[in-house]
Amino acid sequence: MQKNLLQEIVESQQNNQLTFSEFVKEDLYTNDHYSISDYKVILYSFLKNNLTISLGNPTKWIIKSQNGYIIDFIISALSAFNNINIEYEFIIEPDKLATNKNNYILEIYNGLDKLEHLIKIYDQVNEQNFQQEKYCSNFLIGAMLSGGSIAHPQENYHLELRCDSVNYAYLLKKALARFGLEYKSIHRHSKEIIYFKRSEMISDFLKAIKASNSFFMFEEIRIAKDFSNQIQRLNNLDVQNIDKSSKAGVLAKQMITKIKAKHPLYQKQNYSFLTYCEVRINNPELSLVEIANLMESDYNIQITKSGLNHINNKIKKMYQELE
């Protein structure tokens, strides 16, 4: 199969250790069509699920990610609001658990009151927002960027969203329900994990968050994978059918050989019967359909599969008479 440009790009990025999860997130944070209202909902969702508040002088909002581009996206989103003057510090620290990874930390310590008022992160939830498709789409984008991961479809169908609180899990489920996305949930390290195993649901999720490149890449791999699996199943079925036909043909050959040599009525059978017996002895591997075709082409005998089954039953009866 010839690779398209998108596959070549993804494989090139994967050679640089970019996972499929990172590719999906890149699809989201490189989108340059977000409006101010989009940013508000994405930030609301992201911060609801990934925010630590350090009380002190000054008070700080702390955001962490192992993907520096996501932190850069958060900074760009905050910069889109002209009426707040935040100050922040960008810190890179080695991850204590994963030695080959870094933690990228954003500490915001000025303009927090205006930011809190703008994003309404602590306001009472407006349930009507979750009736709006665009709002729910942006909420899911924030969920994916803050705590989402997805396996490469070539290896496994699995997408999960980590929820840092019961409240966030409740909101996330409402957003998923807007798109009719069916999920399962487990608890891991005292956090609720919403996950998908069905490829159709993962595909619909990628469509819901408008990750177009990821969606088409996922679908292309899924279709190719499903087609390959279907071909394999058909091949296995063909092998089973051939094996079954061969065993039946060998058994028929053995019975015919015996009745031909020992049964007194064998030579008194009709032309179709005797012709079938000769064809079967010489071609034990053929199916009944193939034998019917051969008898018509070589002997001008038109006979159905049902007719051949009738002959086989007669052969079996004559064979049993000799025992």
C-alpha positions in Angstrom: 0.0 0.0 0.0 1.5 3.4 -1.0 2.0 5.7 1.9 0.2 9.0 1.8 1.8 12.3 2.9 0.1 12.2 6.3 1.5 8.7 7.1 5.0 9.8 6.1 4.7 12.9 8.4 3.5 10.8 11.3 6.1 8.1 10.9 8.8 10.7 10.7 7.5 12.2 13.9 7.3 8.8 15.5 10.9 8.2 14.6 11.6 11.2 16.8 9.7 9.3 19.6 6.4 11.2 19.0 3.6 8.8 20.3 0.1 8.7 18.8 -1.1 10.5 21.9 1.3 13.3 21.3 0.3 13.4 17.6 -3.4 13.9 18.6 -2.5 16.6 21.1 -0.3 18.3 18.6 -3.4 18.3 16.3 -5.2 20.2 19.0 -2.7 22.7 20.2 -1.6 23.7 16.7 -5.1 24.6 15.7 -5.1 28.3 14.9 -8.8 28.7 14.5 -9.8 28.9 18.2 -11.9 31.9 19.2 -11.8 33.7 22.5 -14.9 31.8 23.6 -13.2 28.5 22.6 -10.2 29.4 24.7 -12.3 30.1 27.7 -13.9 26.7 27.7 -10.7 24.8 26.9 -8.9 26.6 29.7 -11.9 26.0 32.0 -11.7 22.3 31.4 -7.9 22.1 31.4 -7.6 24.0 34.7 -10.4 22.1 36.4 -8.3 19.0 35.8 -4.8 20.2 36.1 -4.3 23.1 38.6 -2.6 23.3 41.9 -2.9 26.5 44.0 0.0 27.5 46.1 -1.1 29.9 48.9 1.6 32.3 49.8 2.9 35.7 49.0 2.2 35.8 46.2 -0.5 33.2 45.5 0.4 31.0 42.5 -1.5 28.9 40.1 0.7 26.0 39.1 0.1 23.9 35.9 2.2 20.9 35.1 2.6 18.8 31.9 5.2 16.4 30.4 4.6 18.1 27.1 6.1 21.6 26.8 4.1 22.4 23.8 0.9 22.1 25.8 2.2 24.6 28.4 3.1 26.9 25.5 -0.4 26.5 24.2 -1.8 27.5 27.6 0.4 30.6 27.6 -0.8 31.5 24.1 -4.5 31.0 25.1 -4.0 33.2 28.2 -2.3 35.8 26.0 -5.4 36.0 23.8 -7.2 37.8 26.6 -6.3 41.5 26.4 -7.9 42.6 29.7 -5.7 40.6 32.1 -2.0 41.2 32.8 -0.7 38.0 34.1 2.9 37.3 35.2 4.3 33.8 35.0 7.4 31.7 35.2 8.1 28.7 33.0 10.2 26.0 34.7 11.6 22.7 33.4 12.4 19.9 35.9 13.4 16.3 35.4 10.6 13.8 36.2 11.4 11.9 39.4 9.7 8.7 38.2 10.5 8.8 34.4 14.1 9.6 34.1 13.9 10.2 30.3 11.2 12.8 30.7 10.8 16.3 32.0 8.1 18.1 33.8 7.2 21.5 32.3 5.7 23.8 34.9 3.9 27.1 34.5 3.6 29.3 37.6 1.1 32.2 37.3 1.3 34.7 40.1 -0.3 37.9 39.0 -3.7 38.8 37.5 -5.3 35.7 39.1 -8.5 37.5 40.2 -9.2 38.7 36.7 -8.3 35.3 35.3 -10.6 33.5 37.7 -13.4 35.9 36.9 -12.9 35.5 33.2 -12.7 31.7 33.1 -15.3 31.3 35.9 -13.4 28.2 37.2 -15.0 28.3 40.6 -18.5 29.5 39.6 -21.5 27.2 39.9 -21.7 24.9 36.9 -24.2 26.1 34.2 -25.8 22.8 33.2 -27.2 24.3 30.0 -23.7 24.8 28.6 -23.5 21.0 28.3 -26.4 21.0 25.9 -24.3 22.9 23.4 -22.2 20.8 21.0 -19.4 23.4 20.6 -19.1 23.9 24.4 -18.8 20.2 24.9 -16.3 19.8 22.1 -14.1 22.5 23.7 -14.5 20.9 27.1 -13.3 17.5 25.7 -10.3 19.3 24.1 -9.3 20.5 27.5 -9.8 17.0 28.9 -7.6 15.5 26.2 -4.8 18.0 26.7 -4.9 17.8 30.5 -5.2 14.1 31.1 -5.8 12.2 27.9 -3.9 9.4 26.2 -4.5 7.1 23.2 -2.8 4.0 22.0 -1.6 3.7 18.5 -4.4 2.1 16.5 -2.0 -0.3 14.8 -1.3 -1.9 18.2 -4.4 -1.5 20.3 -7.7 0.4 20.5 -7.6 2.3 23.8 -8.3 5.9 24.7 -8.5 7.1 28.3 -9.1 10.4 30.1 -7.8 10.9 33.7 -10.1 12.8 36.1 -8.4 14.5 39.1 -11.7 15.0 40.9 -15.2 13.5 41.2 -16.6 16.9 40.1 -14.5 16.9 36.9 -15.5 13.3 36.1 -19.2 14.4 36.4 -18.7 17.2 34.0 -16.7 15.1 31.6 -19.4 12.5 31.4 -22.0 15.2 30.6 -19.8 16.4 27.7 -19.3 12.9 26.4 -23.1 12.2 26.6 -23.7 15.2 24.3 -22.0 13.2 21.5 -23.5 9.9 22.5 -20.0 8.5 23.4 -20.2 5.2 25.3 -17.4 4.7 27.8 -16.3 2.6 30.7 -14.6 3.8 33.9 -12.2 2.5 36.5 -10.4 3.9 39.5 -6.6 4.0 39.4 -4.5 5.6 42.2 -7.7 7.2 43.6 -8.5 8.9 40.3 -11.4 8.0 38.0 -10.3 7.0 34.5 -12.8 7.2 31.7 -11.8 4.9 28.8 -12.9 3.6 25.4 -12.0 0.3 23.9 -14.3 0.3 20.8 -12.7 1.7 17.7 -15.9 3.4 16.6 -16.1 5.3 19.9 -12.5 6.4 19.7 -13.1 7.6 16.1 -16.2 9.5 17.2 -14.2 11.1 20.0 -11.5 12.3 17.7 -14.2 13.7 15.5 -15.9 15.4 18.4 -12.7 17.2 19.4 -12.1 18.2 15.8 -8.7 16.5 15.6 -9.0 16.2 11.8 -5.5 14.8 11.0 -5.7 12.3 13.8 -9.2 11.3 12.9 -8.2 10.5 9.3 -5.0 8.8 10.3 -6.9 6.7 12.8 -9.6 5.8 10.3 -7.1 4.8 7.6 -5.2 2.5 10.0 -8.5 1.1 11.4 -9.9 0.3 8.0 -6.6 -1.3 6.8 -6.4 -3.3 10.0 -10.0 -4.5 9.9 -9.6 -5.4 6.2 -6.5 -7.4 7.0 -8.3 -9.2 9.9 -11.2 -10.0 7.6 -9.0 -11.4 4.9 -7.2 -13.6 7.5 -10.6 -14.9 8.8 -11.6 -15.7 5.2 -8.3 -17.5 4.6 -8.8 -19.5 7.7 -12.3 -20.4 6.7 -11.1 -21.4 3.2 -8.4 -23.7 4.8 -11.0 -25.3 7.1 -13.4 -25.9 4.1 -10.6 -27.3 2.0 -9.5 -29.6 4.8 -13.1 -30.7 5.4 -13.6 -31.4 1.6 -10.3 -33.3 1.4 -11.2 -35.6 4.3 -14.6 -36.3 2.8 -13.0 -37.0 -0.6 -10.5 -39.4 0.8 -13.2 -41.3 2.7 -15.4 -41.5 -0.4 -12.4 -42.8 -2.4 -11.8 -45.6 0.1 -15.5 -46.6 0.1 -15.7 -46.5 -3.7 -12.5 -48.6 -4.1 -14.0 -51.3 -1.8 -17.5 -51.5 -3.4 -16.0 -51.4 -6.9 -13.9 -54.5 -6.1 -16.4 -56.4 -4.0 -20.0 -55.3 -4.4 -21.9 -57.4 -6.9 -24.2 -54.6 -7.9 -21.5 -51.9 -8.6 -21.3 -52.4 -12.3 -25.1 -52.4 -12.6 -25.3 -48.7 -11.5 -26.2 -46.0 -14.0 -23.7 -43.9 -16.0 -23.7 -40.9 -13.7 -23.0 -43.1 -10.6 -20.1 -44.9 -12.3 -18.7 -41.7 -13.7 -18.8 -40.0 -10.4 -17.0 -42.9 -8.7 -14.2 -42.8 -11.3 -13.9 -39.0 -11.0 -13.8 -39.2 -7.2 -11.2 -41.9 -7.1 -8.9 -39.8 -9.4 -9.7 -36.5 -7.6 -10.3 -37.0 -3.9 -9.3 -33.4 -3.0 -12.1 -31.8 -5.1 -15.3 -30.4 -3.6 -18.7 -31.6 -4.8 -19.2 -28.3 -6.7 -15.8 -28.8 -8.5 -16.7 -32.4 -9.3 -20.1 -31.3 -10.7 -18.4 -28.8 -13.0 -15.8 -31.4 -14.1 -18.5 -34.0 -14.9 -20.4 -31.4 -17.0 -17.3 -30.2 -18.9 -15.6 -33.6 -19.4 -18.5 -36.0 -19.5 -21.5 -33.9 -20.5 -23.3 -34.9 -17.4 -25.3 -32.2 -15.7 -25.7 -32.9 -12.0 -26.3 -30.8 -9.0 -24.5 -30.9 -5.6 -27.7 -32.4 -4.2 -27.5 -35.1 -6.8 -23.9 -35.9 -5.9 -24.9 -36.1 -2.2 -27.5 -38.7 -3.2 -24.8 -40.7 -5.0 -22.6 -40.4 -1.9 -25.4 -41.7 0.3 -25.9 -44.7 -2.0 -22.1 -45.4 -2.0 -22.1 -45.3 1.8 -25.1 -47.7 1.9 -23.4 -50.2 -0.5 -20.2 -50.0 1.6 -22.1 -50.8 4.8 -23.7 -53.8 3.1 -20.2 -55.3 2.7 -19.4 -55.0 6.4 
